[in-house]
Amino acid sequence: MNDEVLTARGLRKAYGDRVAVHEVSLALRPGEVLGLLGPNGAGKSTTVGIISGLTVPDAGTVTLSGGLSLASDEAGYKRRIGLVPQDIALYEELPARMNLELFGALYGMPADLLKRRTDEVLAMVGLSDRAKDKPSTFSGGMKRRLNIACALIHDPDVLLLDEPTAGVDPQSRNAIFDNLEMLKAAGKALIYTTHYMEEAERLADRIVIVDHGRVVASGTQAQLFALLPAAQTLQVELDGEPDDAALAGLPGVQRVGQRLDARMTDIGRDTGPLLAALAERGVKVRGLATARATLEDVFLQLTGRALRD
């Protein structure tokens, strides 16, 4: 049985000769966080714009569960989507509560439901005591949290978050994480774009990496780590200064001061032979430590290390 709450197939969008999104497909299930990662200009925000209905694709479809699409029922589709844009979208001189009431009114929410939801989302993002204050008096983190509240006011099934923690302090970032984890536990489906790999590692159940408008990899973190030629590192602390000639010819081994970093596909299998080789060469070992690959390692392996605009 198909349990996907959102399915995007073959999305394409070009601006003149530049193709921003090319044949992007993804699916999202209830209670799932999908991390959408990519370098600057990779097509993440354009993809989010298409899914939210703000950007019209040149080709492709986005469908919600029950067969709902922008083509079949635009208003009904958008009522099931919440968008937290990359740039903060608030009315700075309206009190926080009035911002929420305005966004709720745009969705046609009845007055009694709107009042209840306004109280609920203000409490969720920790702004109940600032409901009467204007966003122009808020910190960057508070504005981000209010932006999330605005996207949740109509209780959508799918929440799209485009760089929602940009420019916020660690306390606000952790508060946002707590909010998103609570939404996930409540069965909401989230698409989350970020440049912070540690955020994706913490939040995402599955990850889609895009580059130059195309999907270059997708899967769970374990599946993405399997794409690396060596997903684990054995760190060997040396006793003394070995002769570089003694280390020559050891495959996958890099010297970092008085430490060797050995990239391995299977530490349990490969550690013994490496230690034996070092002993044969008279290299003394003081200690060992292990480290696994990170999502950043996978990201750079797939998209390269060249600077992007």
N, C-alpha and C positions, 0 to 999 in steps of 0.2 A: 504494500500500500504506500502511495506517495504521501509522505508526511511533511513535505517542504512547504513553508509558509511563503517563500518568495523564490522565484526561478527567473533568472536572466539568461537569455540565449542570444549569442551572436551580435552583441552590441557593437555598433560602429558609429563613430562621429569624427568628421573631418572639418577643419577650418581652412578653407582654401586647399593648398597642397599638403598641409600638415595633418596627418591622421593622428588624432589624440587618443582614440579608442578603436581597437581593431579586433573584432571577433572575440570580445570578452564574454565569457559565460561563467555563471556561478549560481549556487543554490544555498538556501538558508533554512534552517529548521527551527522550530520553537525552542526556546531555552538555550540557544547557541550564540556564541560570539564568533563572528568571522572577521579575522584581521585582514585588512586590505593594505598591503605594503608596496612601496615602490619609490625610486628616486624622485627628485623634483621633476615635474613635467612628464611623469610616467603615465598619467591618465587617471589617477585615483579620483580626484575631485570631479572630473568630467563623468566618470562612471557613477559616482554618488549623485551627481546632478541628474543624470538620466533616470536612475532608479527613483529619485524623489519626484520626478515629473517636472523639474525646472528646466531641463535641457532636452530638446527633442532629438532623438537619435536619427542618423541617416538610415540605419537598418537595425534589426533585432527587436526582441520583445522582452517585456518584464511582466510577469504574471504573479498575482498573489493567490493563496489557496482559495479554492472555490471558483477559479477561473477568472477572477477579477483583474482587469487591466485598465490602463489609462484610456484605451480605445473604447472599451465597453462601458465604463462608468468612471469618468475622471474624478468627480467629487467623492464617490465612494472609495475609490483607490486612495486618494490623498488623505481621507479620514483614517486610514489604517497605517499611514506612514508618519513618522516623526523625524524631523531633520534638525540636527545641530550643526550649523554651517561653520566653516573654518573661520570666517570673520564674524565677530559678535554681532548679532542682529537683535537689538533692543531699542526701545524708545527711551533715550537717556533721561528725559525730563518728565516722564511719567513714573509714578511710584511702582515698585515691583509688583504689587497686587494688580494694579491697573494694566501693566504689561500682560500679565497672565489672563486677565479678563478680556483684553482685546484679542489676544490670539485665540482664546476659547470661543469668543463671539464669531470669529471668522469661520470656525468649524460648525457654527449653528448650535452650540451647546445650550440647553435650557438653563435658566438662571439658577435654579436650585442645585442642579448638577455642577454647574460651573463654580459656584461658591464652595461646594464640598471638595471638588478637585483642586481648586486653588489652595485651600488650606492643606490638602494632602501633599501636593508637590512642593509647597513652600517648606513644610516640615521635613520632607524627604531630603531636600538639598540644604537644610540647615539655615533657612532664611526667614523663618516665621517672625523673628523679632525685628526684622528689617523690612517687613511687608509694606510699610508706609513710606519708606525712603526711596529716593530716586537712584537709578543705576549710576547716574553721574557722580554719586558720592561713594560708589562701591570700589573695592579693589578688583584687580583683574580676575582673581580666582572667584570672587563673588559673582561677577558678571558671567563668567563661564557657567557657574552653577545655576544662575537664573536662566541662562540660555537653554540649559538642559531641561529645566522645569517648564519652559515655554513649549519645548518639543514634546513634553509628556502630558500637557494639560488635557488633551483629548483622548488619552489612554490608548495610544496606537499599538498595533501588534508588532510592528517593525520600527526600530530606531536606528537612524543613520547618523553616525558621529564622525565628522571630518576634522581631524586634529583637535579634539575637544580639550586637551590640556596644554595647548600652546601658550607659553608665557605665564603659567601659574606657579605658585610656590608649592613645595612638597606637601604641606598640609592640605591645600585645596586639591592637589592631585590625588592624594590618598582618599579624601572624601568623595571625589568623583568615582574612583575605583570602587569604593564601598557601594555607592549608588548603583553602578552598573552591575555589580555582582548580585545585588538584591533584585534588580530587574530581571537578570538572567534566571535567578532562582524562581521568580514568579512566572517564568515561561515566555518572557519577551525575547524576540530575536533581534540581534544587534549586528550591524556592520560598522567596523571601527577602523578608521585610517589613522596612521601615526608614523612619525619618523623615529619614535623611541622604541627600540627593539625590546627593551625590558618590559615595556607596557604590553606589547603583543605577547611576549612570553608569559606574562602573568594572566592576561585576560582571555586570550584567543583559544578556542577549541580547535579551530581550523584556520589556516592561513592561505591567502592567495597573494602571490607576488607578481606584480605587473612591471613591465619595462617597455618603453617605447610603444605604449598602448596595447601590448599583448600580454597574456598570461604566460609567464615563464615557468611557474611551478605552483602547485596547490596541494594541500593535504594537511594532516596533523603535523605537529612539530617533530614527532619521531620520524614520520615519513620524509620530511624535509631534511632532517639530519642525515638520513640514509643517502642523500644525494651527494654528500661530501666524500671525497676520496679517502679522508681520514677524519673520523668524527671524535676521536679522543686524543688526549695529549698526556704523555708520561713526562713529568718533570724530574730530572735526575740532578740532585745537588752533589757537586763534586768535592772531593777532599784534596785541596791543593790545586795547583795550576798544571793541567796536563799539557803535553806537547800537542800542538795542533795536528801534527802528522799522525799521532795516535788515534785521532778522531776521524781522519780522512776515510772516505768510503763507507761510512755508516749511513744506510739509506734512511731518509726522512728525519735526520737528526740535525738540529740547529743549535749552535752554541750561543748562550746568552750570559756573558760574564763567566761566573763559576757554576753555571747551570746548563744542562742540556735539555732542550725541548724535543721530544720524539713524537711525531704524529703517527698514530696507529689506528688501524681499523678494529682491532681486538686486543685490548690491553692484557687480558688474561692469557692470551696465546702468545703475544709478541714480547712481553716483558722479559721472560726468561732468556730467550736468545739474545736480546740486547745486552742484558747484564753479563751474560757469558762472554759476549764479544768484547765488552769493556774490560773484563777481568783478564782476558787473553792479551789485551793491549797494555796492561799495566795501569789502567785508569781506575782510581779508587773512588768509591761511591760513599757519600756520607748519609744521604737520605733520598726518599722517593715521595712524590706527590702526584696526584692525578687531576686532570681537568677535562671536562667535556667541551665539545664545540658549543657555540652559542648561536642564537638566531642571527646575530650580526655576521658571523662567519658564513652562514648559508646565504644571507642576503648579498654579501660582497662577492661570494663565489659565483652567484647567478647574474648579478648586475654589474660587476666590475668595480674598480676603485677610482675610476676617473671622476673628477669633479663635475657636478651638474649645476646648471643655472637654477 
